[in-house]
Amino acid sequence: MHASPACFTWGNTASSAIFVLPQSEKHLPMLWWNAVTPCTGLYVPIFIAGDQLPPLLSKAGTAGKTVTPPPEVKEDQYQDKSYWWLFRDLLDRIKGDEYGRRFLGRQRIARETFDQVERDWEMRVAEAEAEAVTLRGQGEVEKAAKRLATLTAACITEAVAAVERVKAHLTSAGERPKAVTGSI
C-alpha cells in the first residue's frame, strides 16, 4: 500500500515478509524480508538459524526503539545507517511527489535491478542452506549458524549497493535527489 494525499490510506507499507517453512529435514526455516512496499523493495534472505543480524538491520530512525503510547509518538525522521530508512528514501524518490506522479517509470527501474539481485540470491541461498543442513547434521550448529548469518550480511551489503545503483540511475536520468521525510 502507498500513502495517499487524499488520506484514504494510513501510509506506505512499512515492511513485508515471505516465511518459508521447511518441508523436510533438508531445509531450514527462513524468511525473505522487505523493508518497504513489495513493488519498490528488495526481499533479503534471513535464516532463523543464523547467529546474528547485520548491525544495519538493527538501526532504527531518530525515534529509536522505544515503547511509546500512540498519542505520544513523535514523527520519526531519517537516520543514516538505517536499512529501513535507506529503502524509505528510495520509495520517496521513486514516487517523486505525494501524488506519485513519477512512480510508474521509476518503479520499473528499481524492479529491474532488484529482480536480478533476488534471482542471484536464490541460488546462493540454496547452497548456503544445504551447507548449513550438512553442518548441523554433523553437530556443528554454531558453524552452520555463522554460515547463514554471513550470507545474510553479504546480501544486505549487496542490497545497499543495489539501492545506490538505482539512485544513481534516477539521478543520471535527470532526476534531482529528494529530501527525505516521513514517519514509521
SELODREN-527001 format. One line per 3 residues: number of its first residue (from 1); their letters; for each residue x, y, z of N, C-alpha, C, O. Coordinates in pm, 1 decimal. Layout:
BEGIN
NUM	A	X/Y/Z/X/Y/Z/X/Y/Z/X/Y/Z | ...
// end
This chain:
BEGIN
1	MHA	84.7/-116.3/0.0/0.0/0.0/0.0/90.0/123.6/0.0/198.2/123.7/58.7 | 43.2/227.4/-66.5/116.4/353.3/-70.6/33.7/463.4/-5.3/-89.3/461.0/-8.8 | 103.5/559.9/54.5/35.9/673.6/115.2/-37.9/751.7/7.8/3.3/754.6/-108.2
4	SPA	-146.4/814.2/47.5/-227.6/892.0/-45.5/-250.5/1031.0/10.4/-280.9/1045.9/128.7 | -236.2/1134.4/-74.2/-265.5/1269.2/-24.7/-412.5/1285.6/13.8/-446.7/1375.6/90.5 | -499.4/1199.4/-38.8/-641.0/1204.0/-2.3/-665.9/1137.8/132.9/-778.4/1138.7/182.9
7	CFT	-561.9/1080.9/191.5/-566.6/1017.4/323.8/-660.4/897.8/330.7/-717.4/870.5/436.3 | -677.5/825.7/219.6/-758.6/704.9/228.1/-674.6/583.6/266.6/-726.2/472.3/276.4 | -545.9/605.3/288.2/-459.7/501.2/343.6/-391.6/559.4/467.0/-391.4/680.7/487.7
10	WGN	-335.2/473.4/546.8/-262.8/520.1/664.4/-117.6/549.0/633.5/-46.4/602.0/718.8 | -72.2/516.2/515.7/66.0/542.0/479.3/121.7/430.1/395.4/47.9/343.7/348.1 | 249.8/431.6/377.4/317.7/329.1/299.6/331.9/200.8/380.8/343.1/204.9/503.3
13	TAS	331.4/88.3/312.5/360.8/-38.2/378.6/498.0/-25.6/443.6/594.2/13.9/377.7 | 508.0/-58.4/570.9/633.7/-43.3/644.1/730.9/-156.7/615.7/852.2/-135.7/619.0 | 681.0/-275.4/588.3/765.9/-387.9/550.6/675.9/-507.0/518.3/556.3/-506.9/547.6
16	SAI	736.7/-607.7/457.5/664.1/-731.7/431.0/763.1/-846.7/435.6/884.2/-826.4/427.5 | 710.7/-967.0/448.6/797.4/-1084.0/456.2/727.3/-1204.6/396.8/604.7/-1215.4/398.3 | 808.5/-1294.4/344.7/761.5/-1424.1/297.7/827.8/-1526.8/388.1/950.3/-1539.1/388.9
19	FVL	748.2/-1600.0/463.6/801.7/-1700.1/555.3/805.0/-1835.1/484.8/705.5/-1878.9/427.2 | 920.7/-1900.0/490.4/938.4/-2029.7/425.7/956.8/-2134.4/535.0/1057.0/-2135.0/606.4 | 858.5/-2222.6/546.6/865.9/-2329.2/646.0/924.2/-2454.3/580.1/888.2/-2487.1/467.0
22	PQS	1012.9/-2523.4/649.3/1077.9/-2640.4/588.5/978.6/-2753.7/561.6/893.7/-2786.3/644.5 | 992.5/-2811.4/444.1/907.6/-2924.5/405.5/973.1/-3058.5/436.8/909.6/-3163.7/430.7 | 1102.4/-3052.0/470.5/1174.4/-3174.1/506.2/1294.3/-3135.5/592.2/1319.0/-3017.6/617.3
25	EKH	1368.1/-3236.4/636.7/1486.4/-3211.2/718.8/1602.3/-3155.1/637.1/1705.2/-3118.1/693.6 | 1587.1/-3148.3/506.3/1690.9/-3093.2/419.0/1678.5/-2941.5/403.6/1754.1/-2878.7/329.6 | 1581.4/-2884.4/475.4/1558.8/-2740.1/466.2/1547.4/-2678.8/604.9/1521.8/-2747.8/703.6
28	LPM	1566.9/-2547.1/610.0/1561.3/-2472.6/735.2/1456.4/-2361.8/724.3/1430.2/-2312.2/614.7 | 1396.2/-2322.5/836.8/1301.8/-2210.6/831.0/1376.0/-2080.4/800.5/1485.6/-2055.3/850.6 | 1313.5/-2000.5/718.2/1374.1/-1872.5/681.8/1266.1/-1775.4/639.8/1148.8/-1811.2/629.0
31	LWW	1306.7/-1653.4/616.6/1215.1/-1556.7/559.4/1289.3/-1469.6/459.9/1410.7/-1450.4/467.5 | 1212.3/-1418.5/367.6/1260.9/-1317.2/274.0/1194.0/-1188.8/321.1/1072.0/-1175.4/311.4 | 1273.0/-1093.7/372.1/1219.7/-972.0/432.6/1243.8/-851.9/343.1/1351.2/-836.2/285.1
34	NAV	1143.1/-768.3/332.8/1149.5/-647.1/252.6/1115.8/-529.7/343.7/1016.2/-533.2/415.9 | 1198.0/-427.0/340.3/1181.2/-314.1/432.1/1067.2/-219.8/395.3/1020.9/-144.7/481.1 | 1021.1/-221.3/272.4/914.8/-128.0/231.2/809.5/-200.0/147.7/787.3/-319.9/164.6
37	TPC	746.2/-127.6/59.4/641.6/-184.2/-25.4/700.1/-293.1/-115.5/812.1/-278.5/-164.5 | 626.8/-400.8/-137.9/677.9/-510.2/-221.2/718.5/-466.5/-362.5/810.7/-523.5/-420.8 | 651.1/-367.4/-416.5/678.9/-327.2/-555.1/801.1/-237.7/-569.4/847.5/-215.2/-681.1
40	TGL	854.5/-185.9/-458.4/971.3/-97.9/-467.1/1087.0/-143.9/-378.9/1189.7/-76.5/-371.4 | 1071.3/-256.6/-313.2/1173.9/-302.6/-221.2/1244.1/-427.2/-270.4/1220.0/-476.1/-380.7 | 1330.8/-476.3/-185.6/1415.5/-590.9/-217.0/1401.3/-692.3/-103.7/1424.0/-659.1/12.7
43	YVP	1364.5/-814.0/-137.0/1348.6/-919.4/-37.2/1484.2/-982.6/-6.4/1549.0/-1039.4/-94.4 | 1525.6/-972.1/118.8/1655.7/-1020.7/164.6/1636.6/-1152.3/240.4/1545.8/-1163.4/322.9 | 1722.0/-1252.7/212.9/1709.0/-1380.6/283.8/1763.1/-1372.7/427.0/1875.2/-1327.8/450.8
46	IFI	1680.3/-1417.4/520.4/1720.6/-1421.2/661.1/1681.9/-1558.7/716.2/1564.8/-1596.6/714.8 | 1780.8/-1631.4/764.1/1755.5/-1763.7/821.6/1731.9/-1751.9/970.8/1804.1/-1680.5/1040.4 | 1631.9/-1821.3/1019.3/1600.1/-1822.6/1161.9/1717.2/-1883.0/1240.7/1741.3/-1844.6/1355.1
49	AGD	1789.1/-1976.3/1180.1/1900.1/-2044.5/1246.7/2031.0/-1966.3/1238.2/2133.5/-2014.3/1286.6 | 2030.4/-1848.1/1178.6/2151.5/-1765.6/1173.4/2187.9/-1716.8/1312.6/2101.4/-1707.5/1399.7 | 2315.1/-1685.6/1334.3/2355.3/-1649.4/1470.3/2341.8/-1501.1/1503.2/2344.2/-1464.1/1620.6
52	QLP	2327.6/-1415.0/1401.6/2309.2/-1272.6/1430.5/2262.6/-1199.4/1305.7/2280.2/-1246.7/1193.4 | 2203.1/-1083.7/1327.5/2163.3/-998.0/1216.9/2270.7/-892.1/1194.7/2337.3/-850.7/1289.6 | 2288.0/-848.5/1072.0/2383.0/-739.9/1047.2/2340.7/-614.0/1122.9/2221.2/-586.3/1132.9
55	PLL	2435.4/-537.6/1176.2/2402.1/-417.0/1253.9/2311.9/-319.2/1177.3/2228.9/-252.0/1238.6 | 2326.7/-310.4/1046.0/2245.7/-218.9/967.0/2096.2/-247.1/982.4/2014.9/-155.2/973.0 | 2059.6/-372.7/1005.7/1918.1/-407.8/1023.5/1866.2/-367.8/1160.7/1745.0/-361.5/1181.4
58	SKA	1954.6/-341.2/1253.1/1914.3/-308.9/1389.5/1905.7/-158.9/1416.3/1868.7/-117.4/1526.2 | 1939.2/-79.2/1318.3/1938.5/66.4/1337.1/1801.7/121.9/1300.8/1755.5/106.4/1187.8 | 1737.6/186.2/1396.8/1604.9/245.4/1374.1/1621.5/391.1/1329.7/1733.3/436.6/1305.5
61	GTA	1512.7/462.0/1319.5/1515.7/604.0/1286.7/1548.8/686.2/1408.8/1600.0/633.4/1507.5 | 1520.2/814.9/1403.5/1554.5/904.2/1514.0/1474.8/875.1/1640.4/1518.7/908.9/1750.3 | 1358.1/812.8/1626.0/1277.7/779.5/1744.0/1338.4/663.6/1822.2/1308.7/644.9/1940.2
64	GKT	1422.9/586.5/1756.1/1486.3/473.7/1823.1/1389.3/361.2/1849.0/1279.3/357.3/1793.9 | 1431.5/270.3/1933.2/1348.1/154.6/1968.8/1290.3/178.0/2106.5/1351.7/144.4/2207.8 | 1173.2/235.1/2109.2/1109.4/263.0/2236.6/964.9/215.5/2232.5/904.8/201.9/2125.9
67	VTP	912.3/191.4/2348.5/770.6/160.4/2360.0/704.2/290.6/2404.5/728.7/340.4/2514.4 | 619.5/344.4/2316.2/557.1/473.9/2341.9/407.6/464.2/2316.2/366.7/409.2/2214.0 | 325.9/515.7/2405.4/181.4/515.4/2379.3/151.8/591.9/2249.3/210.9/697.4/2226.4
70	PPE	62.7/541.8/2165.0/35.2/604.9/2036.0/12.2/755.9/2039.1/63.8/825.2/1951.5 | -63.2/811.0/2136.3/-83.5/956.5/2133.7/45.5/1037.4/2155.9/51.0/1156.2/2124.3 | 147.6/972.4/2210.0/271.9/1042.9/2240.6/381.1/1021.8/2136.8/490.4/1076.7/2150.3
73	VKE	353.6/943.9/2034.4/454.6/913.1/1933.4/486.7/1037.2/1851.5/397.2/1105.9/1802.4 | 615.2/1064.4/1837.8/660.8/1174.1/1753.5/696.1/1117.8/1616.3/734.7/1001.5/1604.4 | 683.1/1199.3/1514.2/715.0/1155.2/1379.2/862.8/1119.1/1370.6/949.7/1197.8/1408.0
76	DQY	889.2/1001.1/1321.6/1026.1/954.7/1306.6/1090.4/1025.2/1187.8/1021.9/1067.5/1094.7 | 1219.3/1037.0/1192.1/1293.4/1104.6/1085.6/1405.5/1014.8/1035.1/1445.3/918.3/1100.4 | 1454.6/1049.5/917.7/1562.7/976.6/852.9/1681.1/959.2/947.6/1716.2/1049.4/1023.7
79	QDK	1740.6/842.4/940.8/1859.1/812.7/1020.4/1961.3/745.2/929.5/1931.9/643.7/866.4 | 2080.7/801.7/923.1/2188.5/737.3/848.0/2213.5/597.4/900.9/2195.2/570.1/1019.6 | 2254.3/511.6/814.0/2289.8/373.3/850.7/2170.3/292.2/899.8/2186.3/196.1/975.1
82	SYW	2051.4/331.2/857.2/1931.4/254.4/888.4/1884.1/190.2/758.2/1853.9/260.1/661.5 | 1877.7/59.5/755.8/1835.2/-13.2/635.8/1694.4/27.4/594.8/1666.9/50.2/477.0 | 1604.7/36.2/694.4/1467.3/74.4/664.1/1462.5/211.7/598.7/1395.4/229.6/497.0
85	WLF	1533.6/310.2/656.7/1529.9/445.4/602.5/1596.5/453.4/465.2/1558.3/537.8/384.1 | 1692.3/370.2/437.9/1754.3/365.7/305.0/1648.1/334.9/199.7/1642.1/399.9/95.4 | 1564.1/234.7/228.3/1459.4/197.3/134.1/1343.4/296.9/135.0/1280.6/319.3/31.5
88	RDL	1314.7/356.1/249.6/1209.1/457.5/254.5/1249.1/578.5/169.9/1166.0/635.6/99.3 | 1374.5/616.6/177.3/1425.6/725.8/94.4/1407.9/691.4/-53.8/1363.3/774.6/-132.7 | 1443.1/568.6/-90.1/1428.0/527.2/-229.3/1280.9/529.9/-270.9/1249.0/576.0/-380.5
91	LDR	1191.6/481.8/-185.7/1048.8/484.4/-216.8/1002.6/627.3/-243.8/929.8/652.0/-339.9 | 1044.6/720.9/-159.4/1005.8/860.7/-180.2/1059.4/914.0/-313.1/990.3/988.6/-382.6 | 1180.7/876.4/-348.1/1238.2/919.4/-476.4/1161.5/858.3/-593.5/1137.2/924.4/-694.5
94	IKG	1124.4/732.9/-578.8/1050.2/665.1/-686.0/914.4/732.3/-705.5/873.1/756.2/-818.9 | 845.8/762.3/-597.8/714.8/826.4/-608.5/726.7/966.2/-669.0/640.3/1007.4/-746.5 | 831.4/1038.5/-634.8/854.9/1170.4/-691.8/787.2/1283.4/-617.5/848.4/1387.6/-594.2
97	DEY	662.4/1264.5/-580.1/588.9/1363.5/-502.1/477.6/1290.9/-427.5/462.9/1169.3/-440.0 | 400.2/1364.7/-350.9/296.8/1298.9/-270.4/189.7/1230.6/-354.6/116.3/1145.5/-304.2 | 180.1/1266.9/-481.6/81.5/1205.2/-570.4/140.0/1087.9/-649.4/66.8/1017.9/-719.4
100	GRR	269.3/1066.4/-638.7/333.0/955.9/-710.2/333.9/974.4/-861.0/319.8/877.4/-935.5 | 350.0/1095.6/-905.8/340.5/1125.2/-1048.5/448.4/1057.7/-1133.0/429.1/1036.2/-1252.6 | 559.3/1025.2/-1072.6/668.5/962.6/-1149.3/685.6/815.0/-1115.1/781.9/751.8/-1158.2
103	FLG	594.4/761.4/-1039.5/608.3/626.8/-986.7/627.2/520.2/-1094.6/720.1/440.1/-1084.7 | 543.9/516.9/-1195.1/546.4/406.1/-1291.4/681.4/390.4/-1360.3/734.2/279.3/-1365.3 | 737.1/495.2/-1412.1/866.9/485.3/-1479.1/980.5/453.4/-1384.3/1067.3/371.9/-1415.4
106	RQR	980.0/517.0/-1269.5/1088.0/496.4/-1173.0/1079.7/359.2/-1106.9/1182.4/296.2/-1081.5 | 959.3/313.0/-1079.2/942.7/183.6/-1015.1/997.2/73.2/-1104.8/1055.9/-23.3/-1055.8 | 978.6/86.3/-1232.8/1028.9/-12.1/-1329.4/1181.8/-23.8/-1319.1/1235.9/-134.2/-1325.7
109	IAR	1249.8/87.3/-1303.4/1396.2/87.2/-1290.7/1437.9/9.1/-1165.6/1528.8/-73.8/-1170.8 | 1371.3/35.9/-1054.6/1403.2/-35.3/-929.7/1373.8/-183.5/-943.1/1455.9/-266.4/-903.8 | 1257.9/-218.4/-997.9/1219.7/-359.2/-1009.2/1318.0/-435.1/-1096.8/1356.6/-546.6/-1061.7
112	ETF	1359.8/-378.7/-1209.8/1454.5/-448.6/-1297.1/1584.4/-477.8/-1223.2/1640.5/-586.6/-1235.8 | 1630.9/-382.4/-1147.7/1753.8/-400.7/-1069.8/1732.7/-504.8/-960.2/1812.0/-598.0/-946.9 | 1626.9/-489.5/-882.4/1603.5/-576.2/-767.6/1566.2/-718.1/-807.7/1604.6/-813.2/-739.5
115	DQV	1492.8/-734.3/-916.2/1457.7/-869.8/-961.2/1583.2/-950.5/-992.9/1590.8/-1068.9/-960.0 | 1681.8/-886.9/-1056.9/1806.6/-957.0/-1089.7/1883.1/-994.1/-962.7/1936.1/-1104.7/-952.0 | 1888.8/-902.7/-868.0/1958.2/-929.5/-741.6/1891.0/-1047.1/-669.0/1959.6/-1136.9/-620.2
118	ERD	1758.1/-1046.6/-661.8/1686.3/-1154.9/-594.2/1709.3/-1289.5/-663.7/1724.0/-1392.0/-597.1 | 1712.2/-1289.5/-796.3/1739.7/-1414.9/-869.0/1879.3/-1467.4/-836.5/1898.0/-1587.7/-818.3 | 1976.9/-1377.6/-829.1/2113.4/-1418.2/-793.7/2118.0/-1478.0/-653.2/2190.0/-1574.9/-629.3
121	WEM	2042.4/-1421.3/-561.7/2041.6/-1469.2/-423.8/1978.0/-1606.2/-410.8/2019.9/-1684.9/-325.8 | 1879.0/-1636.9/-491.6/1808.8/-1765.2/-478.7/1904.3/-1883.9/-484.0/1893.3/-1975.8/-402.9 | 1997.6/-1882.8/-578.4/2092.3/-1993.4/-591.2/2187.1/-1997.2/-470.7/2217.2/-2104.4/-418.1
124	RVA	2233.2/-1880.8/-428.1/2324.0/-1875.8/-313.6/2254.6/-1920.0/-185.3/2317.1/-1981.6/-99.0 | 2126.8/-1889.0/-172.4/2050.5/-1932.0/-54.8/2042.1/-2083.7/-51.4/2062.3/-2145.3/53.3 | 2012.3/-2143.7/-166.0/2001.9/-2290.4/-172.0/2134.9/-2355.4/-133.6/2136.3/-2454.1/-60.1
127	EAE	2246.1/-2301.2/-182.3/2378.3/-2355.7/-149.2/2408.6/-2340.5/-0.3/2454.2/-2435.5/63.6 | 2383.6/-2221.3/55.8/2411.6/-2197.0/197.3/2324.0/-2284.9/286.3/2370.1/-2336.8/388.0 | 2198.0/-2301.2/247.7/2107.1/-2384.3/325.2/2153.9/-2529.8/325.6/2155.9/-2594.2/430.5
130	AEA	2191.4/-2581.2/209.0/2239.0/-2719.9/200.8/2364.6/-2738.7/285.6/2378.4/-2838.9/355.7 | 2454.8/-2642.8/278.7/2578.0/-2648.1/357.9/2545.4/-2646.0/507.9/2602.3/-2723.0/585.3 | 2454.1/-2558.0/548.0/2417.5/-2546.4/689.1/2347.5/-2672.6/739.3/2370.9/-2715.8/852.2
133	VTL	2262.7/-2731.3/656.9/2194.1/-2855.4/696.2/2297.7/-2965.7/719.2/2288.1/-3040.8/816.3 | 2395.8/-2975.1/630.9/2502.4/-3074.8/646.2/2581.5/-3050.4/774.6/2607.3/-3143.3/851.1 | 2619.6/-2924.4/797.6/2695.0/-2890.2/918.5/2614.2/-2921.8/1044.7/2669.0/-2975.4/1141.0
136	RGQ	2488.0/-2890.0/1045.1/2402.8/-2918.8/1160.6/2393.5/-3069.8/1183.2/2393.6/-3115.9/1297.3 | 2385.7/-3145.9/1075.0/2380.9/-3291.6/1085.6/2508.7/-3348.9/1144.3/2507.1/-3456.2/1204.5 | 2619.9/-3277.2/1126.9/2748.9/-3319.0/1181.4/2771.5/-3263.2/1321.8/2878.7/-3279.7/1379.8
139	GEV	2668.9/-3197.0/1375.4/2679.4/-3141.9/1510.5/2746.3/-3005.3/1516.9/2773.9/-2955.6/1626.1 | 2772.5/-2945.0/1404.3/2840.1/-2815.0/1400.6/2737.2/-2703.2/1383.4/2734.6/-2632.5/1282.6 | 2652.9/-2690.3/1485.6/2541.6/-2596.3/1481.3/2591.7/-2451.4/1473.9/2537.8/-2371.0/1397.8
142	EKA	2693.7/-2418.4/1552.1/2746.2/-2280.8/1551.7/2806.4/-2244.8/1416.6/2787.1/-2133.7/1367.3 | 2878.3/-2336.9/1357.6/2938.7/-2312.5/1225.6/2829.2/-2294.2/1120.0/2841.6/-2210.0/1031.1 | 2723.7/-2372.4/1130.3/2610.6/-2359.5/1037.4/2544.3/-2222.7/1053.8/2512.6/-2156.4/955.0
145	AKR	2523.5/-2180.7/1178.6/2460.7/-2051.1/1205.5/2545.7/-1937.4/1150.2/2493.2/-1841.2/1094.1 | 2676.1/-1948.8/1166.1/2768.0/-1846.3/1114.8/2759.5/-1838.9/962.4/2759.7/-1729.8/905.3 | 2751.9/-1953.2/897.5/2743.0/-1957.3/750.6/2617.7/-1885.1/702.4/2622.5/-1809.1/605.7
148	LAT	2506.1/-1909.1/769.9/2380.2/-1845.6/731.8/2383.0/-1695.4/758.4/2334.6/-1617.0/676.7 | 2439.1/-1654.9/871.8/2449.0/-1512.6/904.3/2542.0/-1440.5/807.0/2517.9/-1325.3/771.1 | 2647.5/-1508.1/764.9/2740.1/-1448.9/668.0/2671.0/-1423.9/535.3/2693.2/-1320.8/471.8
151	LTA	2587.2/-1517.6/493.0/2512.3/-1498.3/369.4/2419.1/-1377.9/381.9/2415.9/-1293.5/292.3 | 2344.4/-1368.5/489.9/2253.7/-1255.1/508.9/2331.2/-1123.9/508.7/2288.7/-1027.3/445.3 | 2443.1/-1119.2/577.9/2524.1/-996.6/581.4/2571.6/-957.9/441.7/2568.6/-840.1/405.8
154	ACI	2615.0/-1054.8/363.5/2658.5/-1026.6/226.3/2542.2/-973.3/143.1/2559.4/-881.2/63.2 | 2425.3/-1031.0/162.0/2307.2/-986.8/86.6/2267.9/-844.2/125.9/2227.1/-765.8/40.2 | 2279.7/-810.3/252.4/2248.7/-674.1/296.8/2345.1/-575.0/231.0/2303.0/-469.2/184.3
157	TEA	2473.3/-608.9/227.2/2571.8/-523.0/161.5/2537.7/-505.7/13.6/2546.9/-395.3/-40.1 | 2498.8/-613.9/-51.6/2461.9/-608.4/-193.0/2333.0/-530.2/-213.4/2317.3/-462.3/-314.9 | 2241.2/-538.6/-119.1/2115.9/-462.6/-128.0/2143.6/-312.8/-122.6/2085.4/-235.5/-198.9
160	VAA	2231.8/-272.5/-33.1/2268.0/-130.9/-22.4/2330.1/-83.6/-154.7/2299.2/25.2/-203.0 | 2416.3/-165.1/-211.4/2478.1/-129.5/-340.1/2372.5/-120.5/-450.6/2381.0/-33.4/-537.1 | 2274.0/-209.2/-448.4/2167.6/-206.7/-549.1/2084.3/-79.2/-536.6/2047.7/-18.7/-637.4
163	VER	2054.6/-38.5/-413.5/1981.0/86.2/-392.6/2061.2/203.5/-448.2/2005.8/291.6/-514.0 | 2190.0/204.1/-422.0/2275.1/313.4/-472.7/2277.4/314.7/-625.9/2280.7/421.7/-686.6 | 2275.8/196.6/-688.8/2270.5/190.5/-836.0/2139.9/249.0/-888.0/2139.2/323.2/-986.2
166	VKA	2030.3/215.7/-822.7/1900.7/270.3/-865.2/1899.8/421.7/-847.9/1856.5/493.8/-937.8 | 1947.0/470.5/-734.1/1951.9/615.4/-711.5/2038.8/683.3/-816.5/2002.6/788.8/-868.5 | 2153.1/623.4/-847.7/2242.0/681.1/-948.8/2173.3/683.6/-1084.8/2187.3/780.2/-1159.8
169	HLT	2100.0/578.8/-1116.4/2027.9/573.5/-1244.0/1922.1/684.1/-1249.9/1907.0/750.9/-1352.1 | 1850.0/702.5/-1140.5/1749.8/808.3/-1137.0/1815.5/945.4/-1152.1/1764.3/1031.5/-1223.6 | 1928.7/965.5/-1084.8/1999.2/1092.8/-1091.9/2055.3/1116.6/-1232.0/2047.7/1228.2/-1283.2
172	SAG	2111.7/1012.8/-1294.7/2168.8/1028.7/-1429.0/2060.2/1052.8/-1533.2/2087.5/1106.2/-1640.7 | 1937.2/1013.4/-1501.2/1825.3/1036.0/-1593.1/1765.0/1175.0/-1571.4/1655.0/1204.4/-1618.3 | 1839.1/1259.9/-1499.5/1792.5/1396.8/-1479.3/1706.4/1417.4/-1357.2/1647.7/1524.2/-1340.0
175	ERP	1697.8/1316.8/-1271.9/1617.8/1330.3/-1151.1/1700.2/1400.6/-1044.0/1819.3/1373.7/-1028.4 | 1638.0/1488.1/-972.7/1704.8/1554.7/-861.7/1682.0/1473.6/-734.3/1572.5/1421.8/-712.6 | 1784.4/1462.4/-650.4/1763.4/1394.1/-522.2/1654.1/1464.9/-442.9/1642.2/1587.3/-448.3
178	KAV	1576.4/1389.7/-371.0/1464.9/1441.9/-294.2/1496.4/1437.5/-146.0/1560.1/1343.5/-98.6 | 1452.6/1537.6/-73.2/1470.1/1537.8/71.2/1385.1/1427.6/132.1/1275.0/1400.4/84.3 | 1434.4/1365.4/235.1/1365.1/1255.0/298.6/1281.4/1306.9/414.2/1331.0/1378.8/501.0
181	TGS	1152.9/1269.3/414.5/1064.7/1299.2/526.2/974.6/1180.2/546.0/971.7/1090.2/462.2 | 902.5/1177.8/652.7/806.3/1068.9/670.3/806.6/1016.0/811.2/878.2/1064.2/899.0 | 724.9/916.0/829.7/715.2/854.4/961.0/709.1/704.5/946.2/675.2/652.5/839.8
184	I	741.7/636.0/1052.4/736.0/490.1/1052.0/597.4/450.8/1090.0/566.7/331.8/1096.9
// end
